[in-house]
Amino acid sequence: MTKQPGLPQRIADAIRPAMLDGLQDATLHGAAGRQRINEWADWIAGTVAFQVAGPIAAERDAFADRVDTLSDVAKRHKDAYRDAAAQAQRLEARVAELERELAGLRAGSADDTGDAQDAHAGAASEQPHG
């Protein structure tokens, strides 16, 4: 397995062949040399931007998209949790209300049973014995 070259090596490998071809027999002094060097500096900057800045910007944009997606998911989960907690509180209040109602019905039923037993006992005591 070959070792992957580092970023500086990849940039140098991209620039070197064009530099050698472009500077072959070039005059690098005086006004013509400054112009030639400025053209090559611009070309190198463009190559580095393409090799380095472009992929970094694409990675940054992809990361920002992932962050936005995760933030949106987290917000939806937070809203769903808040709604579920409110629903749970409403259900707990309703359960307590129904338990009070059931206790009241049971107490009323016991009173009715007690009244019926009292009436039955009273009727039995009014009958002559024997």
FIZAVO-468399 format. One record per residue (C-alpha): x, y, z; residue number from 0; residue in one letter. Coordinates in nm, 4 decimals, padded with zeros to 6 digits. Last residue first. Example, Ala and Ser with C-alpha at 12.3 -4.5 7.8 and 13.67 -1.06 7.14 Angstrom:
BEGIN
+----------+----------+----------+-----+---------+
|       px |       py |       pz | num | residuo |
+----------+----------+----------+-----+---------+
|  01.3670 | -00.1060 |  00.7140 |   1 |       s |
|  01.2300 | -00.4500 |  00.7800 |   0 |       a |
+----------+----------+----------+-----+---------+
//
This chain:
BEGIN
+----------+----------+----------+-----+---------+
|       px |       py |       pz | num | residuo |
+----------+----------+----------+-----+---------+
| -09.3837 | -01.4911 |  06.7701 | 129 |       g |
| -09.2275 | -01.1943 |  06.7183 | 128 |       h |
| -09.4322 | -00.9188 |  06.5723 | 127 |       p |
| -09.2851 | -00.7412 |  06.2742 | 126 |       q |
| -09.1702 | -00.3878 |  06.3420 | 125 |       e |
| -08.8143 | -00.4968 |  06.4115 | 124 |       s |
| -08.7828 | -00.6586 |  06.0710 | 123 |       a |
| -08.9007 | -00.3454 |  05.8940 | 122 |       a |
| -08.6389 | -00.1376 |  06.0771 | 121 |       g |
| -08.3631 | -00.3810 |  05.9877 | 120 |       a |
| -08.4623 | -00.3726 |  05.6219 | 119 |       h |
| -08.4723 |  00.0068 |  05.6250 | 118 |       a |
| -08.1317 |  00.0217 |  05.7941 | 117 |       d |
| -07.9912 | -00.2275 |  05.5427 | 116 |       q |
| -08.1285 | -00.0208 |  05.2534 | 115 |       a |
| -07.9883 |  00.2981 |  05.4049 | 114 |       d |
| -07.6454 |  00.1300 |  05.4494 | 113 |       g |
| -07.6521 |  00.0074 |  05.0904 | 112 |       t |
| -07.7405 |  00.3562 |  04.9691 | 111 |       d |
| -07.4657 |  00.5056 |  05.1874 | 110 |       d |
| -07.2169 |  00.2510 |  05.0512 | 109 |       a |
| -07.3186 |  00.3391 |  04.6972 | 108 |       s |
| -07.2720 |  00.7090 |  04.7717 | 107 |       g |
| -06.9232 |  00.6400 |  04.9118 | 106 |       a |
| -06.8394 |  00.4309 |  04.6039 | 105 |       r |
| -06.9664 |  00.7051 |  04.3757 | 104 |       l |
| -06.7616 |  00.9669 |  04.5590 | 103 |       g |
| -06.4512 |  00.7495 |  04.5445 | 102 |       a |
| -06.5109 |  00.7017 |  04.1707 | 101 |       l |
| -06.5441 |  01.0778 |  04.1198 | 100 |       e |
| -06.2256 |  01.1411 |  04.3176 |  99 |       r |
| -06.0448 |  00.8747 |  04.1112 |  98 |       e |
| -06.1826 |  01.0283 |  03.7901 |  97 |       l |
| -06.0459 |  01.3711 |  03.8843 |  96 |       e |
| -05.7070 |  01.2250 |  03.9794 |  95 |       a |
| -05.6957 |  01.0399 |  03.6451 |  94 |       v |
| -05.7921 |  01.3616 |  03.4607 |  93 |       r |
| -05.5139 |  01.5561 |  03.6357 |  92 |       a |
| -05.2634 |  01.2818 |  03.5472 |  91 |       e |
| -05.3862 |  01.2866 |  03.1859 |  90 |       l |
| -05.3454 |  01.6636 |  03.1596 |  89 |       r |
| -04.9964 |  01.6406 |  03.3097 |  88 |       q |
| -04.9033 |  01.3630 |  03.0652 |  87 |       a |
| -05.0329 |  01.5714 |  02.7732 |  86 |       q |
| -04.8173 |  01.8647 |  02.8852 |  85 |       a |
| -04.5129 |  01.6360 |  02.9098 |  84 |       a |
| -04.5870 |  01.4916 |  02.5639 |  83 |       a |
| -04.6161 |  01.8390 |  02.4115 |  82 |       d |
| -04.2876 |  01.9517 |  02.5713 |  81 |       r |
| -04.1185 |  01.6299 |  02.4553 |  80 |       y |
| -04.2493 |  01.6794 |  02.0999 |  79 |       a |
| -04.1252 |  02.0396 |  02.0963 |  78 |       d |
| -03.7809 |  01.9331 |  02.2219 |  77 |       k |
| -03.7701 |  01.6497 |  01.9675 |  76 |       h |
| -03.8610 |  01.8911 |  01.6864 |  75 |       r |
| -03.5921 |  02.1352 |  01.8038 |  74 |       k |
| -03.3339 |  01.8554 |  01.8217 |  73 |       a |
| -03.4213 |  01.7440 |  01.4675 |  72 |       v |
| -03.3879 |  02.1018 |  01.3400 |  71 |       d |
| -03.0547 |  02.1450 |  01.5153 |  70 |       s |
| -02.9357 |  01.8136 |  01.3713 |  69 |       l |
| -03.0298 |  01.9248 |  01.0192 |  68 |       t |
| -02.8689 |  02.2676 |  01.0612 |  67 |       d |
| -02.5526 |  02.1072 |  01.2014 |  66 |       v |
| -02.5427 |  01.8617 |  00.9104 |  65 |       r |
| -02.5839 |  02.1462 |  00.6595 |  64 |       d |
| -02.3089 |  02.3437 |  00.8328 |  63 |       a |
| -02.0808 |  02.0389 |  00.8092 |  62 |       f |
| -02.1535 |  02.0058 |  00.4362 |  61 |       a |
| -02.0790 |  02.3759 |  00.3872 |  60 |       d |
| -01.7526 |  02.3493 |  00.5832 |  59 |       r |
| -01.6501 |  02.0406 |  00.3841 |  58 |       e |
| -01.7213 |  02.2219 |  00.0570 |  57 |       a |
| -01.5306 |  02.5279 |  00.1799 |  56 |       a |
| -01.2367 |  02.3090 |  00.2833 |  55 |       i |
| -01.2440 |  02.1295 | -00.0529 |  54 |       p |
| -01.2356 |  02.4607 | -00.2401 |  53 |       g |
| -00.9783 |  02.6250 | -00.0126 |  52 |       a |
| -00.7140 |  02.3584 | -00.0531 |  51 |       v |
| -00.6641 |  02.2308 | -00.4098 |  50 |       q |
| -00.8690 |  02.4993 | -00.5895 |  49 |       f |
| -00.7377 |  02.7819 | -00.3730 |  48 |       a |
| -00.3863 |  02.6409 | -00.4033 |  47 |       v |
| -00.4214 |  02.6285 | -00.7810 |  46 |       t |
| -00.5599 |  02.9817 | -00.7979 |  45 |       g |
| -00.2808 |  03.1138 | -00.5746 |  44 |       a |
| -00.0228 |  02.9332 | -00.7914 |  43 |       i |
| -00.1720 |  03.0862 | -01.1082 |  42 |       w |
| -00.1706 |  03.4339 | -00.9523 |  41 |       d |
|  00.1916 |  03.3872 | -00.8426 |  40 |       a |
|  00.2734 |  03.2633 | -01.1937 |  39 |       w |
|  00.1222 |  03.5726 | -01.3544 |  38 |       e |
|  00.3017 |  03.7952 | -01.1023 |  37 |       n |
|  00.6327 |  03.6194 | -01.1800 |  36 |       i |
|  00.5836 |  03.6723 | -01.5542 |  35 |       r |
|  00.4937 |  04.0402 | -01.5084 |  34 |       q |
|  00.7874 |  04.0952 | -01.2758 |  33 |       r |
|  01.0186 |  03.9209 | -01.5249 |  32 |       g |
|  00.8933 |  04.1349 | -01.8146 |  31 |       a |
|  00.9479 |  04.4503 | -01.6081 |  30 |       a |
|  01.3054 |  04.3581 | -01.5169 |  29 |       g |
|  01.4272 |  04.0148 | -01.4244 |  28 |       h |
|  01.2701 |  03.6705 | -01.4639 |  27 |       l |
|  01.3234 |  03.6107 | -01.8358 |  26 |       t |
|  01.1636 |  03.2799 | -01.9233 |  25 |       a |
|  01.3581 |  03.0008 | -02.0962 |  24 |       d |
|  01.1483 |  02.7347 | -01.9259 |  23 |       q |
|  00.9298 |  02.9153 | -01.6719 |  22 |       l |
|  00.6009 |  02.7795 | -01.7997 |  21 |       g |
|  00.7119 |  02.4196 | -01.8441 |  20 |       d |
|  00.8824 |  02.3946 | -01.5059 |  19 |       l |
|  00.6020 |  02.5790 | -01.3302 |  18 |       m |
|  00.3358 |  02.3641 | -01.4991 |  17 |       a |
|  00.5080 |  02.0455 | -01.3873 |  16 |       p |
|  00.5662 |  02.1731 | -01.0290 |  15 |       r |
|  00.2185 |  02.3075 | -00.9461 |  14 |       i |
|  00.0138 |  01.9893 | -00.8982 |  13 |       a |
|  00.2994 |  01.7984 | -00.7331 |  12 |       d |
|  00.3658 |  02.0954 | -00.5052 |  11 |       a |
| -00.0009 |  02.1012 | -00.4035 |  10 |       i |
| -00.0010 |  01.7243 | -00.3353 |   9 |       r |
|  00.3230 |  01.7562 | -00.1356 |   8 |       q |
|  00.1863 |  02.0400 |  00.0777 |   7 |       p |
| -00.1326 |  01.8378 |  00.1411 |   6 |       l |
|  00.0448 |  01.5233 |  00.2562 |   5 |       g |
|  00.1224 |  01.2358 |  00.0246 |   4 |       p |
| -00.0733 |  00.9113 |  00.0681 |   3 |       q |
|  00.1657 |  00.6243 |  00.1472 |   2 |       k |
|  00.1427 |  00.3407 | -00.0980 |   1 |       t |
|  00.0000 |  00.0000 |  00.0000 |   0 |       m |
+----------+----------+----------+-----+---------+
//
